[in-house]
Amino acid sequence: MNNITLLQSNPPFRITPTVFSDPANPTVSLSDPYQTGGALPTGPFNIASVDASRSLPNAYTQNYSLLIQQEVLPQTTLEIGYVGAQSKHLDRSDSGNLASPGPGAIQPRRPFPMWADIRVLRNDVTSSYNSLQSTLRRRTSNGLTMIGTYAWSKTIDDGNDYNAGARAQDPERRFLERGPSQFDFTHRMTWSVVYELPFFAGASRSLQRTLLGGWQLNGIYVFESGRVFSISAAGDRANTGSGAQRADRLADGRLPRSERTIDRWFVTGAFAQPQQFTYGNAGRHILRGPITNTLDFGAVKNFRFAERHNVQFRAEFFGFTNTPNFGLPGATVGTPLFGIIRSAEGNRNVQLALKYSF
């Protein structure tokens, strides 16, 4: 946080002038680039600053855990327990020159009307993480290695990283920003499996052993709860000079899982534009998007020739089941895609490779 370099973007260090000249008969000189016309940008300018207190302590995290491990089967252990963390002095961006909600032109009502937006860098965000975690681990035995993990967790904070996410809706009431973190996933499960197939490894026929023996299969499965998102108001309803404003929440807005579709992910009628010159009452990160469900699969075969020559063949299938992982729905009240999902990722991607080593 204390290594800030973006302040060099403030005027007068970075201002883009406009210069006019005829390429066929240039009259511009370095000594007077504006002699034939041109202009410097005029304010008010956007600027960046740091916390006026000049107190920018370094961020730190405290981790704590209590885990119990037990061998449940030969070569197989189960670990389960509590894992938590608290972080202090995380960075964020604040709006230091917003006009108060109300009618009239914005610029004269700003605290510093000679400037436009003032982006203030602060490091006063706090974050907490609490989870129940478990790990099932099978050490390599009979060619099989397996690791499975599951976490039931909650991450809460009161701000986003200063290079990502929206600023506080109302800088004077930042406690209203407290909510699930942008990377909060209630449930997360992973499985990783590597299996060396025993078939034909000891076949008597050399060709059969070479082509069919010694294959290794591997797979990675990931399941993740949906990402959180906020419901935004369209435009600057409070008339403060900031577009980072949330909608009014009239009802819960969540649909039962069986009723959610990509054409109606939540109850759009549960949200509305705030009254003019007011902030919306919806909280931060109150809804969740679709789950992530991904399976990657691969097969590896080594062909050894003589003592120092080896050819490895790899077939890798990312998104093996071709299951689409949908993106977040439109979350701005009154827009055509409000409550509708029109993005996805996770299309199957197949890679084949040969590697020769000697």
Buried (B, 14 or more C-beta within 10 A) or exposed (E): BEEBEEEEEBEEEEEEEEEEBEEEEEEBEEEEEEEBEEEEEEEBBBBBBBBEEEEBEEBEEEEEEEEEEEEEEEBBBBBBBEBBBBBBBBBBBBBBBBBEBEEEEBBEBBEEBEBBBBBBBBBBBBBEBBBEBBBBBBEEEEEBBBBBBBBBBBBBBBBBBBEEBBBBBBBEEBEBBBBBBBEBBBEBBBBBBBBBBEEBEEBEEEEEBBBBBBBBBBBBBBBBBBBBBBBBBBEBBBBBBBBBBBBBBEEEBBBEEEEBEBEBBBBBEBBBBBEEBBBBEBBBBBBBBBBBBBBBBBBBBBBEEEEEEBBBBBEBBBBBBEBBBBBBBBBBBEEEEBBBBEEEEBEEEEEEEEEEEE
